[in-house]
Amino acid sequence: MTARFDVAVVGLGAMGSAALAFLAARGVKAIGFDAYFPAHALSSSHGDSRLIRLGYFEDPSYVPLLKRAYQNWRSLEARLRTDILTITGVLQIGAPDGKIVSGTRSSCELHGLAHEALDKAEMARRFPAFQLDDHEIGLLDPQGGYLRPEAAVMGYLKLAAEDGAVLHFGEKVTAVEPDDAGVTIVSDTGQYRVKKIVVATGSWIAELVPQLRRAAVPIRQVVAWYQPQDGFATQPQRMPCFLRDEGAEGSYFGFPAIGVDGVKIGRHAHFREPIDPNQPNPPVNEADLALLDGFIRKRVPGAAGLRVKATTCRYTMLPSEDFLLDHMPGEKNVVVASPCSGHGFKFTSVIGEILADLAIDGQTDLPIDAFSFARI
Ligand SMILES: Cc1cc2nc3c(=O)[nH]c(=O)nc-3n(C[C@H](O)[C@H](O)[C@H](O)COP(=O)(O)OP(=O)(O)OC[C@H]3O[C@@H](n4cnc5c(N)ncnc54)[C@H](O)[C@@H]3O)c2cc1C
């Protein structure tokens, strides 16, 4: 069979939609498949908002990629003529020597990034929504903010289509058969021959990438929205997005009152409960709500009004809680993008560029050595 397309992208969530747009923009004949309709409720790329921050506590080596991601988000907005990225600042709150505050500070110092440390009194004066313990501080990353995930995914797909990419929704890819000359793709409705393939199937990644069967673990995540009691203090101008370090209890994230549903919060990785990606997300339960209600009452009391909504979503974790962006071992025609361990959305705009580079050129100038199969 002759290859009808240069590159296929399987999975059109955050990673795949961006990859498809970058591929089409570079002039290759590209096709994208999604088993459902992108940014759907079983994917990891829905829910109104995603944090973006520049001073990265996880590791300073992410910062160059983040700088490129910011540029690419602004390019996406310019082409779409819509807002995707809003700067509110991101506060990292906790003990000064805790992982999140000290890691952010190190990252900012190493890369010469603006940041500001605020003690409890200064936090109360400037950002009254938050309740701190006496020894805690807020470290403000003024370049942080939030992204609109559904708008980003749909925006990238729109650009991909405008640049000639073919989009197949509601078509599940059931097998990927690579050989030296290309890849045969089998779906639940057809068969295709392409030169290269990018696999970006989120929590289903191990179905098409057997090397990840043990390593990539989909887990349940829960987020909730609260209509604030204090509508003044929870406006985005007075309440930056935040990460809160609770030590052994893990960390929480949150957003100001962006829309009618109010303030959104979640605990990173929640209870770390593995799930089967082919089953509906287990519904929100009493333990989920007790955890999130308790947090907001204690730490963001002005926002602790009526809980209007709570929903489940999925993270897919690698053991390192890092990313994987690489060719499948021994297969030069197959590129794999992991769902990025619960912190990948902000990188989507640069990961799309990386995946297109890997598929077209076989390599990229962007720094991805840490994200190889060898590191899994
Ligand atoms: C609640 C929550 C909060 C988060 N907060 C943040 C944050 O604040 N900041 C941040 O940077 N990151 C955050 N993340 C992480 C980020 O959202 C994810 O890293 C990212 O969305 C993963 O995107 P993806 O494209 O890999 O996966 P998905 O969005 O799941 O997309 C995969 C797609 O592949 C399709 N698919 C699967 N199998 C097949 C197949 N065989 N054939 C065809 N199609 C297939 C699916 O239908 C799906 O649409 C959060 C994640 C969650 C869940």
The ligand as an ORCA input file, in Angstrom:
! r2SCAN-3c Opt
* xyz 0 1
  C      -7.607     17.825     36.492
  C      -6.292     18.072     35.811
  C      -5.598     19.225     36.085
  C      -4.391     19.481     35.452
  N      -3.764     20.652     35.721
  C      -2.676     20.998     34.998
  C      -2.137     22.288     35.132
  O      -2.635     23.112     35.911
  N      -1.062     22.613     34.377
  C      -0.500     21.741     33.507
  O       0.490     22.094     32.852
  N      -1.009     20.489     33.342
  C      -2.084     20.108     34.052
  N      -2.650     18.882     33.888
  C      -2.028     17.910     32.962
  C      -2.413     18.130     31.507
  O      -3.745     18.543     31.399
  C      -2.126     16.838     30.732
  O      -0.729     16.627     30.792
  C      -2.549     16.935     29.276
  O      -3.857     17.419     29.131
  C      -2.456     15.541     28.636
  O      -2.874     15.664     27.286
  P      -2.813     14.429     26.273
  O      -3.041     14.983     24.920
  O      -1.574     13.648     26.498
  O      -4.002     13.466     26.725
  P      -5.597     13.550     26.436
  O      -6.096     14.923     26.622
  O      -6.224     12.486     27.256
  O      -5.738     13.198     24.908
  C      -5.545     11.890     24.415
  C      -6.535     11.688     23.287
  O      -6.230     10.450     22.637
  C      -7.438      9.861     22.220
  N      -7.197      8.423     22.030
  C      -6.814      7.538     22.965
  N      -6.635      6.302     22.416
  C      -6.902      6.444     21.097
  C      -6.864      5.556     19.999
  N      -6.483      4.275     20.148
  N      -7.223      6.010     18.769
  C      -7.591      7.319     18.604
  N      -7.614      8.217     19.625
  C      -7.268      7.792     20.838
  C      -8.406     10.179     23.344
  O      -9.748     10.097     22.917
  C      -7.976     11.570     23.761
  O      -8.754     12.581     23.127
  C      -3.854     18.558     34.520
  C      -4.555     17.384     34.239
  C      -5.772     17.149     34.861
  C      -6.513     15.902     34.525
*
